[in-house]
Amino acid sequence: MQSGVLSLGLMALLGGLMIAAAVSDVRSRTISNGLNAAMALLAIPFWIAAGWPIWPDIALQFAAAFAVFLLFAGLFAIGAMGGGDVKMIGAVMLWIPLPLFVPMLTIMAIGGGILSAVMLVQSKIRPSDKVIEVPYGVAIAIAGLWALHQQYLNQFQSIASS
């Protein structure tokens, strides 16, 4: 039971870190390396507290999160995404169960699209010479919080899957 409480506490901490990253991204269009490192490193005690075996669960989780990180690093390389956002996606994906990867990325993309549309409308209402920078950390945080809820806090999972 104590490992369950520890897992929930670590998830709550991750939620707080994601919210802090989103707020930072809105305010300054940056997400600190410290926040991203904390999210990534706290996945290790979470895996241990949740009782995940190193092989295959942790190894597959790490490999899948790294693959997502590489995909988004490619977007960073072409200028489509910020570096802090890419690191945040990689860190958050360390926590998200594999079956929720695609749904989370879908929610993140929809949220990012809505956020981009809002930023575009705002730029039309208040024109500026500054380049539009979308605070994508908000979409990542929303999708990450949704995925954590779906996997670990949704008491109605058995109803939805039957």
PyMOL CGO cylinders between C-alpha atoms (Angstrom):
from pymol import cmd
from pymol.cgo import CYLINDER

trace = [
    CYLINDER, 0.00, 0.00, 0.00, 2.86, 2.36, 0.77, 0.3, 1, 1, 1, 1, 1, 1,
    CYLINDER, 2.86, 2.36, 0.77, 4.21, 2.02, -2.77, 0.3, 1, 1, 1, 1, 1, 1,
    CYLINDER, 4.21, 2.02, -2.77, 0.75, 3.03, -4.05, 0.3, 1, 1, 1, 1, 1, 1,
    CYLINDER, 0.75, 3.03, -4.05, 0.85, 6.18, -1.95, 0.3, 1, 1, 1, 1, 1, 1,
    CYLINDER, 0.85, 6.18, -1.95, 4.39, 6.90, -3.14, 0.3, 1, 1, 1, 1, 1, 1,
    CYLINDER, 4.39, 6.90, -3.14, 3.32, 6.39, -6.78, 0.3, 1, 1, 1, 1, 1, 1,
    CYLINDER, 3.32, 6.39, -6.78, 0.41, 8.79, -6.33, 0.3, 1, 1, 1, 1, 1, 1,
    CYLINDER, 0.41, 8.79, -6.33, 2.67, 11.31, -4.65, 0.3, 1, 1, 1, 1, 1, 1,
    CYLINDER, 2.67, 11.31, -4.65, 5.17, 11.12, -7.50, 0.3, 1, 1, 1, 1, 1, 1,
    CYLINDER, 5.17, 11.12, -7.50, 2.36, 11.52, -10.04, 0.3, 1, 1, 1, 1, 1, 1,
    CYLINDER, 2.36, 11.52, -10.04, 1.10, 14.57, -8.15, 0.3, 1, 1, 1, 1, 1, 1,
    CYLINDER, 1.10, 14.57, -8.15, 4.63, 15.95, -8.24, 0.3, 1, 1, 1, 1, 1, 1,
    CYLINDER, 4.63, 15.95, -8.24, 4.81, 15.31, -11.98, 0.3, 1, 1, 1, 1, 1, 1,
    CYLINDER, 4.81, 15.31, -11.98, 1.47, 17.09, -12.40, 0.3, 1, 1, 1, 1, 1, 1,
    CYLINDER, 1.47, 17.09, -12.40, 2.80, 20.09, -10.50, 0.3, 1, 1, 1, 1, 1, 1,
    CYLINDER, 2.80, 20.09, -10.50, 5.99, 20.13, -12.58, 0.3, 1, 1, 1, 1, 1, 1,
    CYLINDER, 5.99, 20.13, -12.58, 3.99, 19.96, -15.82, 0.3, 1, 1, 1, 1, 1, 1,
    CYLINDER, 3.99, 19.96, -15.82, 1.79, 22.85, -14.70, 0.3, 1, 1, 1, 1, 1, 1,
    CYLINDER, 1.79, 22.85, -14.70, 4.89, 24.84, -13.70, 0.3, 1, 1, 1, 1, 1, 1,
    CYLINDER, 4.89, 24.84, -13.70, 6.41, 24.16, -17.12, 0.3, 1, 1, 1, 1, 1, 1,
    CYLINDER, 6.41, 24.16, -17.12, 3.21, 25.28, -18.86, 0.3, 1, 1, 1, 1, 1, 1,
    CYLINDER, 3.21, 25.28, -18.86, 3.07, 28.50, -16.83, 0.3, 1, 1, 1, 1, 1, 1,
    CYLINDER, 3.07, 28.50, -16.83, 6.74, 29.17, -17.55, 0.3, 1, 1, 1, 1, 1, 1,
    CYLINDER, 6.74, 29.17, -17.55, 6.16, 28.56, -21.26, 0.3, 1, 1, 1, 1, 1, 1,
    CYLINDER, 6.16, 28.56, -21.26, 3.23, 31.00, -21.32, 0.3, 1, 1, 1, 1, 1, 1,
    CYLINDER, 3.23, 31.00, -21.32, 5.17, 33.69, -19.45, 0.3, 1, 1, 1, 1, 1, 1,
    CYLINDER, 5.17, 33.69, -19.45, 8.58, 33.48, -21.10, 0.3, 1, 1, 1, 1, 1, 1,
    CYLINDER, 8.58, 33.48, -21.10, 8.27, 30.95, -23.94, 0.3, 1, 1, 1, 1, 1, 1,
    CYLINDER, 8.27, 30.95, -23.94, 10.89, 28.82, -22.21, 0.3, 1, 1, 1, 1, 1, 1,
    CYLINDER, 10.89, 28.82, -22.21, 10.82, 25.64, -20.17, 0.3, 1, 1, 1, 1, 1, 1,
    CYLINDER, 10.82, 25.64, -20.17, 13.84, 25.24, -17.92, 0.3, 1, 1, 1, 1, 1, 1,
    CYLINDER, 13.84, 25.24, -17.92, 16.15, 22.29, -18.23, 0.3, 1, 1, 1, 1, 1, 1,
    CYLINDER, 16.15, 22.29, -18.23, 15.76, 21.83, -14.47, 0.3, 1, 1, 1, 1, 1, 1,
    CYLINDER, 15.76, 21.83, -14.47, 12.01, 21.24, -14.76, 0.3, 1, 1, 1, 1, 1, 1,
    CYLINDER, 12.01, 21.24, -14.76, 12.50, 18.82, -17.64, 0.3, 1, 1, 1, 1, 1, 1,
    CYLINDER, 12.50, 18.82, -17.64, 15.30, 16.99, -15.83, 0.3, 1, 1, 1, 1, 1, 1,
    CYLINDER, 15.30, 16.99, -15.83, 13.17, 16.68, -12.68, 0.3, 1, 1, 1, 1, 1, 1,
    CYLINDER, 13.17, 16.68, -12.68, 10.27, 15.22, -14.71, 0.3, 1, 1, 1, 1, 1, 1,
    CYLINDER, 10.27, 15.22, -14.71, 12.60, 12.72, -16.38, 0.3, 1, 1, 1, 1, 1, 1,
    CYLINDER, 12.60, 12.72, -16.38, 14.54, 11.68, -13.29, 0.3, 1, 1, 1, 1, 1, 1,
    CYLINDER, 14.54, 11.68, -13.29, 11.44, 11.27, -11.11, 0.3, 1, 1, 1, 1, 1, 1,
    CYLINDER, 11.44, 11.27, -11.11, 10.21, 8.60, -13.53, 0.3, 1, 1, 1, 1, 1, 1,
    CYLINDER, 10.21, 8.60, -13.53, 12.82, 6.23, -12.07, 0.3, 1, 1, 1, 1, 1, 1,
    CYLINDER, 12.82, 6.23, -12.07, 11.45, 6.17, -8.50, 0.3, 1, 1, 1, 1, 1, 1,
    CYLINDER, 11.45, 6.17, -8.50, 7.95, 6.07, -9.99, 0.3, 1, 1, 1, 1, 1, 1,
    CYLINDER, 7.95, 6.07, -9.99, 8.79, 2.92, -11.96, 0.3, 1, 1, 1, 1, 1, 1,
    CYLINDER, 8.79, 2.92, -11.96, 10.27, 1.34, -8.83, 0.3, 1, 1, 1, 1, 1, 1,
    CYLINDER, 10.27, 1.34, -8.83, 7.31, 2.33, -6.62, 0.3, 1, 1, 1, 1, 1, 1,
    CYLINDER, 7.31, 2.33, -6.62, 4.86, 1.07, -9.25, 0.3, 1, 1, 1, 1, 1, 1,
    CYLINDER, 4.86, 1.07, -9.25, 6.68, -2.28, -9.31, 0.3, 1, 1, 1, 1, 1, 1,
    CYLINDER, 6.68, -2.28, -9.31, 7.66, -2.21, -12.97, 0.3, 1, 1, 1, 1, 1, 1,
    CYLINDER, 7.66, -2.21, -12.97, 10.26, -4.84, -13.87, 0.3, 1, 1, 1, 1, 1, 1,
    CYLINDER, 10.26, -4.84, -13.87, 13.40, -3.60, -15.64, 0.3, 1, 1, 1, 1, 1, 1,
    CYLINDER, 13.40, -3.60, -15.64, 12.78, -6.05, -18.46, 0.3, 1, 1, 1, 1, 1, 1,
    CYLINDER, 12.78, -6.05, -18.46, 10.65, -5.65, -20.44, 0.3, 1, 1, 1, 1, 1, 1,
    CYLINDER, 10.65, -5.65, -20.44, 8.51, -2.85, -18.94, 0.3, 1, 1, 1, 1, 1, 1,
    CYLINDER, 8.51, -2.85, -18.94, 11.09, -0.18, -18.06, 0.3, 1, 1, 1, 1, 1, 1,
    CYLINDER, 11.09, -0.18, -18.06, 13.25, -0.96, -21.09, 0.3, 1, 1, 1, 1, 1, 1,
    CYLINDER, 13.25, -0.96, -21.09, 10.29, -0.68, -23.47, 0.3, 1, 1, 1, 1, 1, 1,
    CYLINDER, 10.29, -0.68, -23.47, 9.02, 2.46, -21.75, 0.3, 1, 1, 1, 1, 1, 1,
    CYLINDER, 9.02, 2.46, -21.75, 12.41, 4.12, -22.06, 0.3, 1, 1, 1, 1, 1, 1,
    CYLINDER, 12.41, 4.12, -22.06, 12.82, 3.04, -25.69, 0.3, 1, 1, 1, 1, 1, 1,
    CYLINDER, 12.82, 3.04, -25.69, 9.37, 4.29, -26.67, 0.3, 1, 1, 1, 1, 1, 1,
    CYLINDER, 9.37, 4.29, -26.67, 9.84, 7.62, -24.87, 0.3, 1, 1, 1, 1, 1, 1,
    CYLINDER, 9.84, 7.62, -24.87, 13.24, 8.02, -26.54, 0.3, 1, 1, 1, 1, 1, 1,
    CYLINDER, 13.24, 8.02, -26.54, 11.67, 7.32, -29.95, 0.3, 1, 1, 1, 1, 1, 1,
    CYLINDER, 11.67, 7.32, -29.95, 9.07, 10.04, -29.33, 0.3, 1, 1, 1, 1, 1, 1,
    CYLINDER, 9.07, 10.04, -29.33, 11.85, 12.39, -28.20, 0.3, 1, 1, 1, 1, 1, 1,
    CYLINDER, 11.85, 12.39, -28.20, 13.79, 11.70, -31.43, 0.3, 1, 1, 1, 1, 1, 1,
    CYLINDER, 13.79, 11.70, -31.43, 10.69, 12.31, -33.54, 0.3, 1, 1, 1, 1, 1, 1,
    CYLINDER, 10.69, 12.31, -33.54, 10.13, 15.70, -31.92, 0.3, 1, 1, 1, 1, 1, 1,
    CYLINDER, 10.13, 15.70, -31.92, 13.86, 16.48, -32.01, 0.3, 1, 1, 1, 1, 1, 1,
    CYLINDER, 13.86, 16.48, -32.01, 13.46, 16.23, -35.79, 0.3, 1, 1, 1, 1, 1, 1,
    CYLINDER, 13.46, 16.23, -35.79, 10.71, 18.85, -35.58, 0.3, 1, 1, 1, 1, 1, 1,
    CYLINDER, 10.71, 18.85, -35.58, 13.06, 21.02, -33.53, 0.3, 1, 1, 1, 1, 1, 1,
    CYLINDER, 13.06, 21.02, -33.53, 15.76, 20.59, -36.18, 0.3, 1, 1, 1, 1, 1, 1,
    CYLINDER, 15.76, 20.59, -36.18, 13.48, 22.06, -38.84, 0.3, 1, 1, 1, 1, 1, 1,
    CYLINDER, 13.48, 22.06, -38.84, 12.37, 24.89, -36.55, 0.3, 1, 1, 1, 1, 1, 1,
    CYLINDER, 12.37, 24.89, -36.55, 8.85, 23.62, -35.95, 0.3, 1, 1, 1, 1, 1, 1,
    CYLINDER, 8.85, 23.62, -35.95, 9.22, 23.20, -32.19, 0.3, 1, 1, 1, 1, 1, 1,
    CYLINDER, 9.22, 23.20, -32.19, 11.21, 24.63, -29.29, 0.3, 1, 1, 1, 1, 1, 1,
    CYLINDER, 11.21, 24.63, -29.29, 13.94, 22.70, -27.51, 0.3, 1, 1, 1, 1, 1, 1,
    CYLINDER, 13.94, 22.70, -27.51, 12.27, 22.92, -24.10, 0.3, 1, 1, 1, 1, 1, 1,
    CYLINDER, 12.27, 22.92, -24.10, 9.06, 21.51, -25.56, 0.3, 1, 1, 1, 1, 1, 1,
    CYLINDER, 9.06, 21.51, -25.56, 10.94, 18.58, -27.08, 0.3, 1, 1, 1, 1, 1, 1,
    CYLINDER, 10.94, 18.58, -27.08, 12.68, 17.79, -23.80, 0.3, 1, 1, 1, 1, 1, 1,
    CYLINDER, 12.68, 17.79, -23.80, 9.37, 18.08, -21.93, 0.3, 1, 1, 1, 1, 1, 1,
    CYLINDER, 9.37, 18.08, -21.93, 7.68, 15.62, -24.30, 0.3, 1, 1, 1, 1, 1, 1,
    CYLINDER, 7.68, 15.62, -24.30, 10.50, 13.13, -23.82, 0.3, 1, 1, 1, 1, 1, 1,
    CYLINDER, 10.50, 13.13, -23.82, 10.38, 13.50, -20.03, 0.3, 1, 1, 1, 1, 1, 1,
    CYLINDER, 10.38, 13.50, -20.03, 6.59, 13.19, -19.77, 0.3, 1, 1, 1, 1, 1, 1,
    CYLINDER, 6.59, 13.19, -19.77, 6.48, 10.15, -22.06, 0.3, 1, 1, 1, 1, 1, 1,
    CYLINDER, 6.48, 10.15, -22.06, 8.67, 8.28, -19.56, 0.3, 1, 1, 1, 1, 1, 1,
    CYLINDER, 8.67, 8.28, -19.56, 5.60, 8.22, -17.30, 0.3, 1, 1, 1, 1, 1, 1,
    CYLINDER, 5.60, 8.22, -17.30, 2.86, 7.46, -19.83, 0.3, 1, 1, 1, 1, 1, 1,
    CYLINDER, 2.86, 7.46, -19.83, 1.92, 3.79, -20.36, 0.3, 1, 1, 1, 1, 1, 1,
    CYLINDER, 1.92, 3.79, -20.36, 2.55, 2.57, -23.90, 0.3, 1, 1, 1, 1, 1, 1,
    CYLINDER, 2.55, 2.57, -23.90, -1.15, 2.06, -24.78, 0.3, 1, 1, 1, 1, 1, 1,
    CYLINDER, -1.15, 2.06, -24.78, -1.74, 5.77, -24.08, 0.3, 1, 1, 1, 1, 1, 1,
    CYLINDER, -1.74, 5.77, -24.08, 1.12, 7.10, -26.25, 0.3, 1, 1, 1, 1, 1, 1,
    CYLINDER, 1.12, 7.10, -26.25, -0.94, 7.66, -29.38, 0.3, 1, 1, 1, 1, 1, 1,
    CYLINDER, -0.94, 7.66, -29.38, -4.03, 9.03, -27.59, 0.3, 1, 1, 1, 1, 1, 1,
    CYLINDER, -4.03, 9.03, -27.59, -1.84, 11.40, -25.57, 0.3, 1, 1, 1, 1, 1, 1,
    CYLINDER, -1.84, 11.40, -25.57, 0.02, 12.60, -28.66, 0.3, 1, 1, 1, 1, 1, 1,
    CYLINDER, 0.02, 12.60, -28.66, -3.34, 13.09, -30.40, 0.3, 1, 1, 1, 1, 1, 1,
    CYLINDER, -3.34, 13.09, -30.40, -4.70, 15.19, -27.53, 0.3, 1, 1, 1, 1, 1, 1,
    CYLINDER, -4.70, 15.19, -27.53, -1.43, 17.11, -27.47, 0.3, 1, 1, 1, 1, 1, 1,
    CYLINDER, -1.43, 17.11, -27.47, -1.68, 17.81, -31.21, 0.3, 1, 1, 1, 1, 1, 1,
    CYLINDER, -1.68, 17.81, -31.21, -5.31, 18.94, -30.93, 0.3, 1, 1, 1, 1, 1, 1,
    CYLINDER, -5.31, 18.94, -30.93, -4.45, 21.15, -27.96, 0.3, 1, 1, 1, 1, 1, 1,
    CYLINDER, -4.45, 21.15, -27.96, -1.46, 22.57, -29.81, 0.3, 1, 1, 1, 1, 1, 1,
    CYLINDER, -1.46, 22.57, -29.81, -3.64, 23.27, -32.84, 0.3, 1, 1, 1, 1, 1, 1,
    CYLINDER, -3.64, 23.27, -32.84, -6.20, 25.10, -30.73, 0.3, 1, 1, 1, 1, 1, 1,
    CYLINDER, -6.20, 25.10, -30.73, -3.42, 27.02, -29.01, 0.3, 1, 1, 1, 1, 1, 1,
    CYLINDER, -3.42, 27.02, -29.01, -1.91, 27.94, -32.40, 0.3, 1, 1, 1, 1, 1, 1,
    CYLINDER, -1.91, 27.94, -32.40, -5.30, 29.15, -33.64, 0.3, 1, 1, 1, 1, 1, 1,
    CYLINDER, -5.30, 29.15, -33.64, -5.73, 31.31, -30.54, 0.3, 1, 1, 1, 1, 1, 1,
    CYLINDER, -5.73, 31.31, -30.54, -2.25, 32.77, -31.05, 0.3, 1, 1, 1, 1, 1, 1,
    CYLINDER, -2.25, 32.77, -31.05, -3.04, 33.48, -34.71, 0.3, 1, 1, 1, 1, 1, 1,
    CYLINDER, -3.04, 33.48, -34.71, -6.30, 35.25, -33.84, 0.3, 1, 1, 1, 1, 1, 1,
    CYLINDER, -6.30, 35.25, -33.84, -4.47, 37.22, -31.17, 0.3, 1, 1, 1, 1, 1, 1,
    CYLINDER, -4.47, 37.22, -31.17, -1.84, 38.29, -33.72, 0.3, 1, 1, 1, 1, 1, 1,
    CYLINDER, -1.84, 38.29, -33.72, -4.61, 39.51, -36.06, 0.3, 1, 1, 1, 1, 1, 1,
    CYLINDER, -4.61, 39.51, -36.06, -6.30, 41.48, -33.28, 0.3, 1, 1, 1, 1, 1, 1,
    CYLINDER, -6.30, 41.48, -33.28, -3.03, 42.94, -31.98, 0.3, 1, 1, 1, 1, 1, 1,
    CYLINDER, -3.03, 42.94, -31.98, -0.51, 42.97, -34.84, 0.3, 1, 1, 1, 1, 1, 1,
    CYLINDER, -0.51, 42.97, -34.84, 3.13, 42.80, -33.83, 0.3, 1, 1, 1, 1, 1, 1,
    CYLINDER, 3.13, 42.80, -33.83, 6.50, 42.54, -35.52, 0.3, 1, 1, 1, 1, 1, 1,
    CYLINDER, 6.50, 42.54, -35.52, 7.43, 39.68, -33.20, 0.3, 1, 1, 1, 1, 1, 1,
    CYLINDER, 7.43, 39.68, -33.20, 7.39, 36.13, -34.50, 0.3, 1, 1, 1, 1, 1, 1,
    CYLINDER, 7.39, 36.13, -34.50, 4.49, 34.10, -33.11, 0.3, 1, 1, 1, 1, 1, 1,
    CYLINDER, 4.49, 34.10, -33.11, 5.80, 31.57, -30.61, 0.3, 1, 1, 1, 1, 1, 1,
    CYLINDER, 5.80, 31.57, -30.61, 3.26, 29.00, -29.48, 0.3, 1, 1, 1, 1, 1, 1,
    CYLINDER, 3.26, 29.00, -29.48, 3.68, 27.95, -25.83, 0.3, 1, 1, 1, 1, 1, 1,
    CYLINDER, 3.68, 27.95, -25.83, 3.38, 24.25, -26.69, 0.3, 1, 1, 1, 1, 1, 1,
    CYLINDER, 3.38, 24.25, -26.69, 4.23, 23.30, -23.10, 0.3, 1, 1, 1, 1, 1, 1,
    CYLINDER, 4.23, 23.30, -23.10, 0.58, 24.04, -22.30, 0.3, 1, 1, 1, 1, 1, 1,
    CYLINDER, 0.58, 24.04, -22.30, -0.63, 21.38, -24.76, 0.3, 1, 1, 1, 1, 1, 1,
    CYLINDER, -0.63, 21.38, -24.76, 1.97, 18.90, -23.48, 0.3, 1, 1, 1, 1, 1, 1,
    CYLINDER, 1.97, 18.90, -23.48, 0.91, 19.49, -19.87, 0.3, 1, 1, 1, 1, 1, 1,
    CYLINDER, 0.91, 19.49, -19.87, -2.80, 19.14, -20.64, 0.3, 1, 1, 1, 1, 1, 1,
    CYLINDER, -2.80, 19.14, -20.64, -2.24, 15.91, -22.58, 0.3, 1, 1, 1, 1, 1, 1,
    CYLINDER, -2.24, 15.91, -22.58, 0.10, 14.56, -19.89, 0.3, 1, 1, 1, 1, 1, 1,
    CYLINDER, 0.10, 14.56, -19.89, -2.39, 15.29, -17.12, 0.3, 1, 1, 1, 1, 1, 1,
    CYLINDER, -2.39, 15.29, -17.12, -5.14, 13.63, -19.16, 0.3, 1, 1, 1, 1, 1, 1,
    CYLINDER, -5.14, 13.63, -19.16, -3.01, 10.51, -19.72, 0.3, 1, 1, 1, 1, 1, 1,
    CYLINDER, -3.01, 10.51, -19.72, -2.07, 10.22, -16.04, 0.3, 1, 1, 1, 1, 1, 1,
    CYLINDER, -2.07, 10.22, -16.04, -5.71, 10.54, -15.12, 0.3, 1, 1, 1, 1, 1, 1,
    CYLINDER, -5.71, 10.54, -15.12, -6.79, 7.92, -17.65, 0.3, 1, 1, 1, 1, 1, 1,
    CYLINDER, -6.79, 7.92, -17.65, -4.27, 5.34, -16.52, 0.3, 1, 1, 1, 1, 1, 1,
    CYLINDER, -4.27, 5.34, -16.52, -3.98, 5.86, -12.80, 0.3, 1, 1, 1, 1, 1, 1,
    CYLINDER, -3.98, 5.86, -12.80, -6.90, 7.88, -11.46, 0.3, 1, 1, 1, 1, 1, 1,
    CYLINDER, -6.90, 7.88, -11.46, -9.87, 6.87, -13.62, 0.3, 1, 1, 1, 1, 1, 1,
    CYLINDER, -9.87, 6.87, -13.62, -11.98, 4.57, -11.46, 0.3, 1, 1, 1, 1, 1, 1,
    CYLINDER, -11.98, 4.57, -11.46, -14.35, 3.98, -14.39, 0.3, 1, 1, 1, 1, 1, 1,
    CYLINDER, -14.35, 3.98, -14.39, -11.77, 2.25, -16.62, 0.3, 1, 1, 1, 1, 1, 1,
    CYLINDER, -11.77, 2.25, -16.62, -13.42, -1.14, -16.28, 0.3, 1, 1, 1, 1, 1, 1,
    CYLINDER, -13.42, -1.14, -16.28, -16.75, 0.29, -17.43, 0.3, 1, 1, 1, 1, 1, 1,
    CYLINDER, -16.75, 0.29, -17.43, -15.22, 1.88, -20.53, 0.3, 1, 1, 1, 1, 1, 1,
    CYLINDER, -15.22, 1.88, -20.53, -13.31, -1.26, -21.52, 0.3, 1, 1, 1, 1, 1, 1,
    CYLINDER, -13.31, -1.26, -21.52, -16.24, -3.67, -21.22, 0.3, 1, 1, 1, 1, 1, 1,
]
cmd.load_cgo(trace, "trace")
